[in-house]
Amino acid sequence: MMRLGCCYYPEHWPEEIWAEDARRMVEMGLTRVRIGEFAWSRIEPQPWRYDWGWLDRAIATLHEAGLGIILGTPTATPPKWLVDKMPDMIAVDAQGRERRFGSRRHYCFSHLGYRGECRRIVAALAERYGKHPGIVAWQTDNEYGCHDTVVSYSESAAQGFRRWLAAKYGDVGALNISWGNVFWSMEYRSFSEINPPNLTVTEPNPAHLLDFRRFSSHEVASFNRIQVDILRAESPGRDVVHNYMGFFDQFDHHAVSRDLDVATWDSYPIGFLEQFWFSRDEKLRYARTGHPDIAAFHHDLYRGCAKGRWWVMEQQPGPVNWAAHNPAPLPGMVRLWTLEAAAHGAEMVSYFRWRQAPFGQEMHHAGLLRPDSVDDVGAHEARAAASDLATLGDLGLSTKSVALLFSYEAAWLFDTQPQGRSFRYMELVFSFYTALRRLGLDVDILPADAALDGYAMVIAPSLPIVSSELTERLVSLAIPVLFGPRSGSRTPDFQIPERLPPGNLRAAIPVTIPRVESLREGLVEQGDGFAVMRWFEHVESDLAPEERLTDGRGVVYASGSFRYLAAWPDEALLARVLRRMAGEAGLVTVDLPPDLRLRRAGDVTFAFNYGPDIIDLEGIFSGELVIGNGSVPPAGVVAWR
């Protein structure tokens, strides 16, 4: 059964209330507690002078109460004395400004001296607590890249980039050819001449910029690996995890997760709704629930990162403090989010945080308890969720259905050269995901190199770099496959393929893209019952279009089990194409109400209502009810076998 937990900061509270806090956590149904990820200044108040006493007592108190402890390494918040000792360890932004001490994440991933200090503090923690029976898992750092801190233009990053390029290309002449540096006379004589791609007169060489994004991502993965190697050596048998964020693509989470046991993420559906691209109407309709697909999208994304094992490390229990507007969740939503994570296969949901802080930057961030230690709304809903989980018992995983291919590199490529201001990779992928969920389908979000055996259909909203190996694998599966716009449009060197897009995909579907255009807001191309916007590709092919505009230009082309979608589609076109493919794949679809979502876990089907109205499940529900009845109230959950 999925476990519940919370994030706790014993260093924030008087020691005399720790035992009572632990007792109340257990009474609430919690069995896990995360601590320590921001405590470096308390662990090591002076260089090489450790104060373990308070942490020894905190761990003992929590362990004696029966809580399993997830201990964080404190490297996201190096203390002031360390920054003063190595002032060049901080990151530098694209405008050449230092990212200084005074909040958090004030370090550059590439700084070798800081990496050495991280080895030291992680080793000290692991040596002291690595075999403590209360420690069940370790969290490395906290939210890599938060506050736009993956990419740094420091001197340390510049030196690291040159080393990375030398290892990749071997010879600077090969780099010049790969980057096309003959253009604008940008050729280099040695790797030492190459700088990070910032402060240029106009846009930098896109191949240069893409490689810098690849390098920056590599630095995150190698930084994380340093900590993982120490923790595995000193604390065998414990899970090593990291907590990722929502709609964040600055580094390759698949690469980092290869060194982890569990991928975790921090779930703030209402804050993410407010912060990202959603329309004004969506932000109003789902202001107190979050968009119906925000949490589920990330559950499915991070489940695909670490061999299927994933947790929610931070679950929003009330209003947050960091979005442009911060409404309170609708009563019932904390319970709904918890059960939805269980339906998607989470091993744990941990609420952030135990008690709302009365000081610091997060004073307006709600916890399970108010600052005066009285139960807040989230505490009551956590108890309700714990009761529901006991009723449900062990849940199995859903069977393989739809694989959606996701690429962090694709996001970097389109950031580098969007060609249209509104072409946002994450938004495009999310629109495909939503369309699949509106049809009642279960989705696994996977990297392009994942094993795809057993899936009924494969969807790639856009993969600009497509290998011949991937094309061959997909052809051999003989199942419906869809590639979206800009797929196969670039080589790994960020060049147009010799025979034009879609490059290697032409072996599966004979189309050629000789011209593309980006469409401003309001410039819409009409089809029969659908429209396309933002991006449109001109297609040359002997194939007759499966879907076309009213003027006859093709939008969707099919060849055998493969399809190519040559535009940014609206909801109607996506639903039409995906429903057709699901029928070919033998998958049953249902046209769900806009606010309702389904998810299957073993033999249990869940229904979640994100809207303001009661939804009748007639025609959807069939089976033995486990939770709820035949209708779903707002913020409600129904489950049946």
C-alpha distance (Angstrom), angle and dihedral (degrees) to the residues before:
residue distance angle dihedral
M1 . . .
M2 3.79 . .
R3 3.80 112.9 .
L4 3.79 126.8 -132.5
G5 3.78 125.3 -143.0
C6 3.78 144.9 155.3
C7 3.78 141.6 -137.9
Y8 3.79 112.3 -109.0
Y9 3.81 133.9 -174.5
P10 3.81 109.1 -162.2
E11 3.81 89.5 177.0
H12 3.83 87.7 65.6
W13 3.81 95.6 57.6
P14 3.83 139.1 55.8
E15 3.79 110.8 -88.8
E16 3.79 91.4 -127.6
I17 3.84 91.5 70.4
W18 3.83 97.6 48.2
A19 3.80 95.3 90.6
E20 3.81 92.2 48.3
D21 3.80 90.7 48.4
A22 3.80 90.0 51.9
R23 3.80 91.8 48.4
R24 3.80 91.5 51.0
M25 3.81 91.7 48.6
V26 3.80 90.6 56.4
E27 3.81 91.5 44.7
M28 3.81 88.7 53.7
G29 3.80 91.4 56.1
L30 3.81 97.9 -100.9
T31 3.81 120.0 141.0
R32 3.83 102.1 170.7
V33 3.81 133.3 57.3
R34 3.80 129.5 -174.7
I35 3.80 118.3 -149.1
G36 3.78 143.2 161.5
E37 3.79 106.0 35.5
F38 3.83 94.1 123.2
A39 3.82 100.2 31.1
W40 3.83 104.5 98.5
S41 3.82 94.7 117.0
R42 3.82 90.2 53.9
I43 3.81 94.5 43.4
E44 3.81 93.1 48.0
P45 3.82 109.2 18.1
Q46 3.82 91.2 167.7
P47 3.82 129.1 26.1
W48 3.80 109.0 -75.4
R49 3.82 92.1 -7.9
Y50 3.80 107.3 114.6
D51 3.79 124.2 -164.3
W52 3.80 104.5 -158.7
G53 3.79 98.1 157.8
W54 3.78 99.3 88.8
L55 3.82 92.9 43.5
D56 3.83 91.6 46.8
R57 3.79 89.2 54.8
A58 3.80 94.6 43.9
I59 3.81 92.3 51.4
A60 3.81 91.2 46.2
T61 3.81 92.1 49.8
L62 3.80 94.3 49.8
H63 3.79 93.1 43.1
E64 3.80 93.6 49.3
A65 3.81 88.9 54.0
G66 3.80 89.3 58.1
L67 3.80 98.9 -103.7
G68 3.79 122.5 140.4
I69 3.81 109.8 -133.9
I70 3.81 127.0 -136.7
L71 3.80 104.4 -161.5
G72 3.78 117.4 -156.0
T73 3.78 125.0 -148.1
P74 3.84 107.0 -124.4
T75 3.79 98.7 -136.0
A76 3.83 95.4 117.4
T77 3.83 89.4 72.6
P78 3.81 112.9 39.4
P79 3.83 110.8 -171.7
K80 3.78 123.8 -107.0
W81 3.79 94.0 -107.9
L82 3.80 89.8 59.7
V83 3.80 93.4 50.0
D84 3.80 89.4 49.2
K85 3.80 89.6 49.8
M86 3.84 92.2 51.3
P87 3.82 107.1 21.6
D88 3.81 91.9 171.6
M89 3.84 91.4 62.1
I90 3.81 92.0 86.9
A91 3.79 122.9 95.8
V92 3.81 124.2 -106.8
D93 3.80 121.9 -141.8
A94 3.81 128.1 -133.5
Q95 3.81 90.9 -90.0
G96 3.82 91.0 55.2
R97 3.81 95.0 -105.5
E98 3.79 121.9 141.7
R99 3.83 118.1 -115.9
R100 3.80 95.6 -136.3
F101 3.79 137.3 -160.4
G102 3.81 118.0 -83.6
S103 3.80 106.2 87.5
R104 3.82 124.8 22.3
R105 3.82 143.9 -66.5
H106 3.81 90.3 44.0
Y107 3.80 97.7 157.4
C108 3.79 141.4 90.0
F109 3.81 115.8 -122.7
S110 3.82 90.2 -141.5
H111 3.80 98.9 55.6
L112 3.80 106.1 114.3
G113 3.80 93.8 -160.2
Y114 3.79 92.0 54.1
R115 3.78 90.4 47.9
G116 3.80 87.6 55.5
E117 3.81 91.5 51.7
C118 3.81 89.6 49.1
R119 3.80 90.4 52.9
R120 3.78 88.9 52.5
I121 3.83 98.3 49.3
V122 3.82 93.8 41.9
A123 3.81 91.0 48.6
A124 3.81 90.7 49.3
L125 3.81 91.3 51.5
A126 3.78 93.9 44.2
E127 3.82 93.6 47.7
R128 3.80 91.5 51.2
Y129 3.80 100.7 41.3
G130 3.79 105.8 14.7
K131 3.79 94.7 104.9
H132 3.80 97.9 31.8
P133 3.83 107.9 129.2
G134 3.79 90.9 -134.1
I135 3.81 94.3 61.0
V136 3.81 109.7 89.0
A137 3.82 99.3 162.8
W138 3.79 144.8 3.8
Q139 3.79 127.8 -134.1
T140 3.80 115.8 -153.0
D141 3.80 113.4 -136.6
N142 3.83 114.1 -48.2
E143 3.82 131.4 -83.5
Y144 3.79 100.1 -20.7
G145 3.79 109.1 -135.0
C146 3.80 98.4 14.4
H147 3.82 113.0 156.0
D148 3.83 91.1 25.4
T149 3.81 95.2 -67.6
V150 3.82 104.4 139.0
V151 3.80 96.5 85.3
S152 3.81 114.1 58.2
Y153 3.81 128.0 175.9
S154 3.80 95.8 -161.1
E155 3.79 124.7 132.8
S156 3.80 88.4 -105.3
A157 3.80 89.8 55.9
A158 3.82 91.2 46.9
Q159 3.79 91.8 53.4
G160 3.78 92.1 44.8
F161 3.81 91.0 49.4
R162 3.80 91.4 53.7
R163 3.80 91.0 51.0
W164 3.79 90.6 47.8
L165 3.81 92.3 50.2
A166 3.80 92.3 48.3
A167 3.79 90.2 52.6
K168 3.80 92.2 47.5
Y169 3.82 100.4 44.4
G170 3.80 104.4 22.1
D171 3.79 91.8 -159.0
V172 3.79 126.7 48.8
G173 3.79 89.3 -138.5
A174 3.79 89.3 62.9
L175 3.80 88.8 51.1
N176 3.82 91.4 51.0
I177 3.80 90.4 53.9
S178 3.79 94.0 44.1
W179 3.80 93.2 49.4
G180 3.81 94.2 41.6
N181 3.79 89.9 -124.7
V182 3.78 93.0 168.3
F183 3.79 83.2 80.9
W184 3.83 109.2 95.3
S185 3.82 90.4 -2.9
M186 3.81 93.5 -80.0
E187 3.82 97.6 148.0
Y188 3.82 118.5 139.8
R189 3.81 129.0 -146.1
S190 3.81 95.7 -155.6
F191 3.79 140.3 3.0
S192 3.81 89.1 -108.4
E193 3.82 89.3 69.7
I194 3.82 93.1 61.0
N195 3.80 119.1 99.7
P196 3.80 131.3 -176.2
P197 3.83 111.2 -80.7
N198 3.81 100.0 -104.0
L199 3.81 136.4 107.5
T200 3.82 91.4 30.3
V201 3.80 119.8 152.0
T202 3.80 92.3 -112.8
E203 3.80 132.9 -8.9
P204 3.81 113.4 -30.7
N205 3.78 124.3 -123.2
P206 3.83 103.6 -69.0
A207 3.82 92.4 -138.8
H208 3.82 89.2 53.6
L209 3.79 90.6 49.6
L210 3.81 94.0 46.8
D211 3.80 91.5 51.4
F212 3.81 89.5 49.4
R213 3.80 89.2 53.6
R214 3.81 89.3 49.1
F215 3.79 90.2 49.5
S216 3.81 92.7 48.0
S217 3.80 90.5 51.9
H218 3.80 90.3 48.1
E219 3.81 89.2 54.5
V220 3.82 91.0 56.6
A221 3.80 91.5 50.4
S222 3.80 94.2 47.1
F223 3.83 91.8 45.5
N224 3.79 89.6 52.4
R225 3.82 91.9 46.9
I226 3.81 91.0 58.2
Q227 3.79 90.0 61.2
V228 3.80 95.5 40.6
D229 3.81 92.7 53.9
I230 3.81 91.5 52.9
L231 3.81 93.6 46.3
R232 3.79 93.8 48.7
A233 3.79 91.7 50.4
E234 3.81 96.0 46.9
S235 3.81 100.8 32.4
P236 3.81 109.8 34.8
G237 3.79 119.0 -175.8
R238 3.81 95.9 28.9
D239 3.79 123.3 111.9
V240 3.80 116.4 -111.7
V241 3.81 113.3 -149.6
H242 3.78 142.9 166.0
N243 3.80 129.2 -152.8
Y244 3.81 114.3 -126.4
M245 3.82 127.4 -166.7
G246 3.80 138.6 -124.2
F247 3.82 123.5 -84.4
F248 3.81 89.4 -6.7
D249 3.80 119.1 145.4
Q250 3.82 107.4 159.2
F251 3.81 93.1 112.9
D252 3.80 135.2 26.2
H253 3.80 106.2 -95.6
H254 3.80 90.8 -172.0
A255 3.81 90.1 60.1
V256 3.81 93.3 48.3
S257 3.80 91.8 45.4
R258 3.79 92.5 57.1
D259 3.82 86.4 76.9
L260 3.83 95.0 45.9
D261 3.79 135.0 79.5
V262 3.80 94.8 -147.5
A263 3.80 134.0 21.1
T264 3.80 112.3 -143.3
W265 3.78 131.5 -177.6
D266 3.79 139.9 -166.2
S267 3.81 111.2 -116.5
Y268 3.81 118.0 -151.7
P269 3.83 104.0 152.0
I270 3.80 97.1 171.3
G271 3.80 94.1 47.2
F272 3.82 91.5 47.6
L273 3.81 91.3 50.0
E274 3.79 89.4 54.4
Q275 3.80 96.6 44.2
F276 3.80 102.4 47.2
W277 3.81 141.0 59.3
F278 3.80 100.7 -69.7
S279 3.80 118.3 133.8
R280 3.77 123.6 -103.9
D281 3.81 90.4 -109.0
E282 3.81 91.7 52.3
K283 3.79 91.6 47.8
L284 3.79 90.1 53.1
R285 3.81 97.2 43.0
Y286 3.80 94.7 47.2
A287 3.81 98.2 30.4
R288 3.81 92.9 122.5
T289 3.82 99.3 31.9
G290 3.78 107.7 35.7
H291 3.81 121.0 -124.3
P292 3.83 110.7 -52.7
D293 3.81 91.8 -114.8
I294 3.82 104.4 40.4
A295 3.80 98.6 88.8
A296 3.81 94.7 34.4
F297 3.82 92.3 50.5
H298 3.78 91.5 57.3
H299 3.80 93.2 42.2
D300 3.80 88.8 57.1
L301 3.81 93.7 40.9
Y302 3.79 95.7 52.6
R303 3.80 93.6 39.9
G304 3.80 84.4 63.6
C305 3.82 93.3 53.4
A306 3.82 105.7 66.1
K307 3.80 108.1 31.6
G308 3.79 92.7 -77.2
R309 3.83 98.2 -53.3
W310 3.77 115.3 121.0
W311 3.82 143.6 149.0
V312 3.77 138.7 -169.4
M313 3.80 102.0 -120.6
E314 3.80 95.9 -177.9
Q315 3.81 121.2 27.1
Q316 3.79 118.7 -175.2
P317 3.85 107.3 -116.6
G318 3.81 98.0 179.8
P319 3.82 140.4 -22.3
V320 3.81 115.5 -16.0
N321 3.79 127.6 -145.4
W322 3.81 106.1 -136.0
A323 3.81 109.4 63.0
A324 3.79 125.9 88.4
H325 3.82 88.0 -105.2
N326 3.80 125.5 13.5
P327 3.82 115.2 -160.6
A328 3.79 121.1 177.4
P329 3.81 118.0 -103.0
L330 3.78 116.1 -100.2
P331 3.81 110.0 -99.1
G332 3.78 106.6 -86.8
M333 3.80 97.3 29.1
V334 3.81 96.9 104.1
R335 3.81 88.0 55.0
L336 3.82 91.0 45.0
W337 3.82 93.4 50.4
T338 3.80 89.8 49.2
L339 3.80 94.5 51.1
E340 3.80 91.8 42.9
A341 3.81 89.4 56.9
A342 3.82 88.7 51.2
A343 3.81 90.0 50.9
H344 3.82 89.6 54.4
G345 3.80 92.5 51.6
A346 3.82 104.3 -97.2
E347 3.80 115.9 166.8
M348 3.82 91.7 -156.1
V349 3.80 143.2 9.9
S350 3.80 115.1 -158.7
Y351 3.81 120.1 -169.9
F352 3.79 120.9 -135.2
R353 2.89 107.9 -112.6
W354 3.81 139.3 6.8
R355 3.79 96.2 -152.8
Q356 3.80 129.4 11.9
A357 3.81 110.4 -110.4
P358 3.82 117.8 -117.9
F359 3.82 92.4 -155.4
G360 3.80 140.7 37.8
Q361 3.78 133.5 36.7
E362 3.83 95.4 -43.8
M363 3.81 101.4 54.8
H364 3.82 90.7 123.9
H365 3.82 93.6 49.7
A366 3.80 108.0 105.8
G367 3.79 122.4 -133.5
L368 3.78 134.4 -169.4
L369 3.82 85.7 -89.9
R370 3.78 128.9 40.6
P371 3.83 117.9 -119.6
D372 3.83 87.7 -95.3
S373 3.85 89.5 57.6
V374 3.82 94.8 -110.6
D375 3.81 114.2 137.6
D376 3.80 111.5 -94.6
V377 3.82 124.0 -152.2
G378 3.80 91.7 -87.6
A379 3.81 91.6 60.2
H380 3.81 92.5 58.6
E381 3.79 91.4 47.6
A382 3.80 92.3 48.0
R383 3.83 88.0 55.9
A384 3.80 90.0 49.5
A385 3.81 91.1 49.4
A386 3.81 90.8 49.6
S387 3.81 89.1 53.8
D388 3.82 91.3 48.5
L389 3.79 91.7 50.2
A390 3.80 90.3 52.3
T391 3.81 89.2 52.0
L392 3.79 92.6 49.1
G393 3.81 95.5 46.8
D394 3.78 119.5 -172.6
L395 3.80 113.7 -2.5
G396 3.76 122.8 -155.5
L397 3.78 124.7 -141.8
S398 3.78 122.2 -95.2
T399 3.78 117.3 -103.9
K400 3.78 118.8 -103.1
S401 3.78 111.7 -83.1
V402 3.81 120.1 144.6
A403 3.82 124.6 13.1
L404 3.80 114.7 -157.2
L405 3.82 112.8 -164.9
F406 3.80 116.4 -138.1
S407 3.80 128.9 -174.1
Y408 3.81 127.4 -170.1
E409 3.80 88.1 -165.2
A410 3.80 88.8 59.1
A411 3.80 89.3 56.8
W412 3.82 90.9 52.1
L413 3.79 92.0 47.8
F414 3.80 93.5 52.3
D415 3.81 91.5 43.9
T416 3.80 87.2 53.5
Q417 3.79 96.0 50.4
P418 3.81 110.8 7.8
Q419 3.83 94.6 162.1
G420 3.79 85.9 -161.3
R421 3.80 125.6 50.8
S422 3.81 92.8 -135.3
F423 3.81 97.1 49.9
R424 3.80 101.4 110.0
Y425 3.78 115.1 166.9
M426 3.80 96.0 -154.5
E427 3.80 91.4 51.4
L428 3.81 91.8 49.3
V429 3.81 91.7 51.0
F430 3.81 91.0 46.3
S431 3.82 91.4 52.6
F432 3.82 90.7 55.0
Y433 3.81 90.3 47.0
T434 3.80 91.8 50.7
A435 3.81 91.5 48.9
L436 3.81 90.9 53.3
R437 3.80 92.1 48.0
R438 3.82 91.9 48.1
L439 3.82 85.4 60.7
G440 3.81 90.3 54.9
L441 3.81 94.1 -110.0
D442 3.81 126.7 146.1
V443 3.80 114.6 -127.9
D444 3.80 135.0 -158.6
I445 3.83 114.5 -162.1
L446 3.80 109.5 -147.2
P447 3.81 141.1 170.1
A448 3.78 116.2 -105.0
D449 3.81 92.2 -107.9
A450 3.82 94.0 55.8
A451 3.79 122.1 115.6
L452 3.80 107.8 -96.6
D453 3.79 100.8 -174.2
G454 3.78 112.9 131.6
Y455 3.80 98.0 26.8
A456 3.79 119.4 123.7
M457 3.81 95.6 -146.6
V458 3.81 140.2 1.7
I459 3.81 126.5 -141.7
A460 3.82 123.9 -168.0
P461 3.83 107.9 -177.9
S462 3.81 88.1 -167.4
L463 3.79 133.5 -19.6
P464 3.80 108.8 174.5
I465 3.82 92.6 -175.2
V466 3.80 111.4 50.1
S467 3.79 120.8 175.7
S468 3.78 122.4 -143.6
E469 3.81 86.8 -124.3
L470 3.81 91.7 60.4
T471 3.79 91.5 47.8
E472 3.80 91.0 51.3
R473 3.81 92.1 48.1
L474 3.78 92.4 51.0
V475 3.80 92.8 47.6
S476 3.80 90.3 51.6
L477 3.82 91.6 54.4
A478 3.82 91.1 63.0
I479 3.83 93.0 -153.3
P480 3.81 130.0 122.6
V481 3.81 110.6 -73.3
L482 3.82 127.7 -177.0
F483 3.81 127.2 -166.8
G484 3.80 118.9 -168.2
P485 3.81 131.8 -147.8
R486 3.81 122.3 -47.0
S487 3.81 92.0 18.8
G488 3.78 112.3 149.1
S489 3.80 90.3 8.4
R490 3.83 97.3 127.3
T491 3.79 140.1 39.2
P492 3.83 119.7 -130.6
D493 3.83 86.2 -95.7
F494 3.82 90.6 59.2
Q495 3.79 94.5 -107.2
I496 3.79 131.3 130.0
P497 3.82 109.1 -98.6
E498 3.79 114.0 -100.2
R499 3.80 92.5 -114.8
L500 3.82 92.8 37.8
P501 3.80 128.5 -107.7
P502 2.96 140.1 -12.2
G503 3.80 83.3 43.3
N504 3.79 113.7 -176.2
L505 3.80 91.3 10.1
R506 3.80 89.1 73.4
A507 3.81 87.2 80.1
A508 3.82 87.6 67.2
I509 3.79 102.3 32.7
P510 3.83 121.5 21.8
V511 3.79 103.4 -135.0
T512 3.81 131.7 124.4
I513 3.81 126.3 -155.2
P514 3.83 108.4 -151.6
R515 3.84 96.9 166.0
V516 3.80 139.1 19.7
E517 3.78 132.8 -169.2
S518 3.79 134.7 -168.4
L519 3.80 117.3 -140.5
R520 3.77 124.6 -143.9
E521 3.80 121.4 -131.1
G522 3.80 109.2 -70.6
L523 3.81 94.3 23.5
V524 3.80 99.8 111.1
E525 3.80 130.3 168.3
Q526 3.81 114.1 -144.3
G527 3.78 129.1 -138.7
D528 3.79 133.3 174.0
G529 3.80 101.0 -61.4
F530 3.79 95.0 -20.7
A531 3.78 142.4 65.4
V532 3.79 137.5 -149.0
M533 3.78 126.2 -147.3
R534 3.84 144.4 169.6
W535 3.82 95.9 27.6
F536 3.81 133.6 33.2
E537 3.80 130.3 175.7
H538 3.80 126.7 -157.6
V539 3.79 109.6 -133.8
E540 3.79 131.7 -154.0
S541 3.81 113.9 -163.9
D542 3.77 144.5 131.9
L543 3.79 87.0 -132.2
A544 3.79 117.9 101.1
P545 3.81 109.9 -122.1
E546 3.79 116.2 -104.8
E547 3.82 88.8 -152.9
R548 3.79 124.7 19.9
L549 3.79 141.3 175.9
T550 3.78 120.0 -103.7
D551 3.81 88.8 -100.1
G552 3.82 90.5 57.5
R553 3.80 100.5 -104.4
G554 3.79 112.3 140.0
V555 3.81 123.2 -113.6
V556 3.82 104.6 167.6
Y557 3.80 124.0 34.9
A558 3.81 126.5 -173.2
S559 3.78 131.5 -163.3
G560 3.77 116.5 173.5
S561 3.80 107.4 -48.6
F562 3.84 93.3 -19.2
R563 3.78 127.6 93.8
Y564 3.80 132.5 -175.6
L565 3.81 121.5 -157.9
A566 3.80 109.4 -157.6
A567 3.82 100.8 -166.9
W568 3.79 145.5 38.8
P569 3.83 100.0 -86.3
D570 3.76 131.6 -146.5
E571 3.81 122.6 -129.2
A572 3.81 93.9 -92.5
L573 3.81 95.1 54.6
L574 3.80 93.2 44.4
A575 3.79 92.1 49.8
R576 3.81 91.5 48.4
V577 3.80 95.2 50.2
L578 3.81 95.9 41.5
R579 3.81 93.0 46.7
R580 3.81 89.6 51.9
M581 3.80 91.5 49.5
A582 3.81 92.7 47.0
G583 3.80 89.5 53.6
E584 3.80 90.2 52.1
A585 3.81 89.0 48.9
G586 3.79 93.3 51.1
L587 3.81 93.9 -114.2
V588 3.79 120.1 144.2
T589 3.81 113.9 -128.6
V590 3.78 131.6 -167.2
D591 3.80 127.5 -167.2
L592 3.79 100.6 -123.4
P593 3.80 124.8 -158.5
P594 3.83 109.0 -97.7
D595 3.82 93.9 -105.7
L596 3.83 98.8 43.7
R597 3.80 126.4 87.8
L598 3.81 131.8 -178.6
R599 3.78 131.5 -154.3
R600 3.80 130.5 179.5
A601 3.81 124.7 -146.5
G602 3.76 113.8 178.8
D603 3.81 106.4 -50.4
V604 3.82 93.8 -21.1
T605 3.81 123.1 96.0
F606 3.80 118.9 -161.2
A607 3.80 127.7 -158.2
F608 3.83 119.8 -161.0
N609 3.81 124.6 -167.3
Y610 3.80 115.4 -152.0
G611 3.80 95.0 168.9
P612 3.82 136.2 89.1
D613 3.83 96.6 -112.4
I614 3.81 135.9 68.7
I615 3.82 110.6 -101.0
D616 3.81 120.7 -147.4
L617 3.81 111.8 -140.6
E618 3.80 94.9 -153.3
G619 3.80 107.4 141.2
I620 3.82 90.9 16.2
F621 3.79 104.5 58.9
S622 3.80 119.7 69.5
G623 3.78 123.6 154.7
E624 3.80 143.8 36.4
L625 3.80 113.8 -27.9
V626 3.80 116.1 -126.1
I627 3.83 100.2 169.3
G628 3.80 126.1 18.5
N629 3.80 129.2 -14.3
G630 3.78 139.7 -90.7
S631 3.79 95.0 -57.0
V632 3.79 131.5 52.7
P633 3.83 119.4 -138.1
P634 3.81 121.6 -149.4
A635 3.84 108.8 -69.1
G636 3.78 86.3 9.6
V637 3.80 134.3 138.5
V638 3.79 130.0 -150.8
A639 3.81 122.9 -174.4
W640 3.80 130.1 -175.4
R641 3.78 140.7 173.5
